[in-house]
Each structure stands twice: as structure tokens, then as C-alpha cells.
């Protein structure tokens, strides 16, 4: 338990006022489909004007540099008393949420999961940005893709997870940072290899508090 809030899983979680993770390291080669996820605690008692932007970026395969960000925007909604959420490819440093397009309204305090699913859609990178509730129910999905992001000649693998901006009094409670890379196809029986998959680098860097 941290700040009087029961953790999403286990006995501890982090409270951050600005942080990023490189997961288990940047990849300049497309690894196959992969998913990143992060649990965040949204509290309807937050003050008016509270917001954060959380992004996961892709690397390029040309020189291993930055390719593109995929940004969740979450902001306190003064009308409903809950939160508004949308997703795109830009961070604005304020409480912007695109309510003219695809967005979600969240009205209940609790743990939610911000999930990015990176996959090959006919030779082009597609990213499903989804919001899940504590039971794993999908509440929202924004799919981002660009014809210029071809695999594997342009698109590499994962880059960072980063709070591009965060304005929440007392910080934001987070838990269960994950990077899951899909296992490779199973070879024919004559050449079977045991392949590992799954939970990779969970290091976060920045200002944070972690206590019982």
C-alpha cells in the first residue's frame, strides 16, 4: 500500500511526479508484435486542471533513433467530475484531450491500464492504444498507423515509456510496468527450440516515492 491506496498487484507501487523507463533497452530491429502496459490510479477527487500525458515510442530501424510517439492524454473533466482520455502521436504539455474525435469518459476512481499493442498490419506498423479497467475489460481503443512506417525497413522495436507531462497534486500512483514480446512461431518438431517470451525490463527513472 502506498499513500493509503491498495496496490494494483502485490504490496507496493510507485508514486511519480515525472518519470520514464527504457524497458529492457531500445531495439533498432523489429522484434515481432509486442505490448507495453502500465497501471495508473485515477482519482476523481483530483483538483480541477489535473492532467498527464503518457507516451510509448517506437525506434526506427535505419539508425536506431526515434521514430514516433504514441501518446495517451488524460485530464480531469470539470463537467462530469471524472476524466477524459484520448490518444494520438503528439504531446502538448497541457490538459488537451481530443473530444472532437475518439475519446473516453472515465467516472470511477480506481486502477486502470494504459496498453500499447504494436503489430504488423500488412507490412505497416499499427498501434492499438487501449484503456482497460481493473478487470481487464477494454473501455477504449485508438488505432494509430501511417503508410510511411513500413516493417522492417523503417520500423524498429520498442523505445521508451515516458510521462511527457504530469500535473497531479501529490503525484500519480503507478504499478505493473510491462513489456511483453510475442514468442516466435514454434518450429517444426525436428528442430524444436524452447523459446522464452514475456515480461521484460521494468526500471523507471525520475522523481518517485515508494513506501509501505
N, C-alpha and C positions, 0 to 999 in steps of 0.2 A: 504494500500500500504506500502511495506517495501523495502528499498533500491531501490526505483524507479520502483519496479515491482508490478503490479497489482496482488493481492492475487488470488489463485485458487477459493476461495469462501469467501464471506464476505469482511471485510475491513482490516484484519490483517493476518499476517502469521509470522512464526519464521524463524530466520536465525541462523544456528547452526554450530559450529566447532567441535562438538563431543557431542553426547547425547544418552540417552536410555530411554525407557519407560517400566514400568511393566504392562502397560494397566490398568486393574482394579484389578490386583493381579494374582499371579500364581495359576494354577489349577493342582492338582495331580490326578484328575478324568476326564476321557474322557467326554466332555460335549455334544457330537454330533458334526456335521460339524460346522466349524467356518471359518471366513475370516478376515484377517487383511489387511489394506491398508494404504498407505501413499503417498501423493502427493509430488513430488520433482521438482524443477525448473532446467532444464538443459539448459545451455547457451553455444552456440558454440564459444563464444569469450573467454572461459576459456583458460588458458595457457596450453601449452604442458606439459604433466605429471600429469594433474589433474585427480583425481580418488576418488571413495569412495566405501566402502563395507557396505551393509545394510543387517542385518540378523533378522529373527524372529525365535525363538527357541521353541521347544516342551519340556514339562516336562515329566518325567516318572511317572508311577502310583505305583511304588514299594515303593519309599521313598519321592516322590515329587521333586527329584533332576533333574538335567539337562539330557535330552535325546539326542537331536540332533539340530543342527543349519541348517537353510535353507537360503543361502547367495546369494544376488544379487551382482555382480561385475559390476561397471560402470566406464569406463575410456575414457578420451579424445583420439580420433583417429587422429593422425597427417596426415594420408593419405587422409581421406575424409574430415577432418575438423569437423566432428561430434563426435559421441560417439559409443563405443562398449559396449554391455551388454551380460552377461551370468549368469547362476545360478548353484550352487552346494551346498555342505554341509560343505565347509571349507572357512575360512578367511585367507588371506595370507599377509595382511598388505602392499600390493603394488598395481600396476596397472594391475595385471593379469586379462585377460579375455580369456576364452577358445574358441579361434577362430577355433580350430580343431573339435569342436563339434557343439552343438546347440547354436547359438548366434544371436544377432540382431544388426543392424547398425541404428543409430538414427541421422538424418541430420538436424533437425529443432529445433531451440530454443523454449522453452515453458514448460508448466506444463505436467508432466507425472505421472501416478500412478503405484507404486510398490505394487502388490497384492499377498498375500499368501492365498490359499484356502486349508484348512486341512480337509480331509474326510476319511471315512472308505471305503476301496476298498477290499471287500471280506474278512474282518477281519484284514486287514493290513492298517497301516497309509499310505496315499498318500498325497502329497502336490503339487498343481499346482502353480508354481511361474510365474506370468504373468505381462507383461508391457502393460498398457493401455494409449492411448493418451487422450487429454483433452475432447474429445467427447465420451470417453468410448469404443473406438474401440480397440480390442485386437491385439497388434502388435507382441507379443512373448509369448510363454509358455514353461517352462521347468518343467516336472513332475518328482518328486523325491520320491522313495519308497524303502523300504527294507523289506525282508521277516521276519527279526527279530523283526520288530516293530509291534507286534500284539496288537489288541484292544479287551478288555480293560486291559488285564493282564500286559502289558508292557507300553503302551502309556497313558499318562495323557492328560492334556489340555495345554492351552497356557502358555508361559513363557514370555520372554521379546522381545521388538523390540530394536535394537541397531546398531549404526554406529560403526562397529568394527574397521574401519579406515576411515579417511576423509582427503583428501589433496586437498582443493579447496581454492584459494586465496579469502579472504573476506567471507568465509563460504558458506554453502549450504542453500538455501531457501526451507522450507518445509511447508506443510499445510495439514489439514484434516487427522489427525491420527485417525484410526478407528479399533475397534474390534467388529465384528458382529457375534453373535452365533445364529445359526438357531433355530427357535422355535421348541419345542417338537411337535410330532403329535397330532392333535386335538382328544380328547377322544370322546367316544360315547355320543350322545345328553343327555342321562340321567345323565352323570357325567361331563358335560362340565365345564371346568375351563378356565378363561381368562388368557392367558399366554403372558407375555411381551417378547420381543426379542430386539436385535439390538445394538445400539451404546453404547459402554462401554468405560471405563477409558482412558482418553486422556492425562494424565500427562507425560510430558517429563522432564528429569533431565540432567543437564550438562551445558556446556557453550553455551549460546544462546543470541540473541538480538531480541527484539520485539519492533517495533516503528511504528508510523504512517507515 
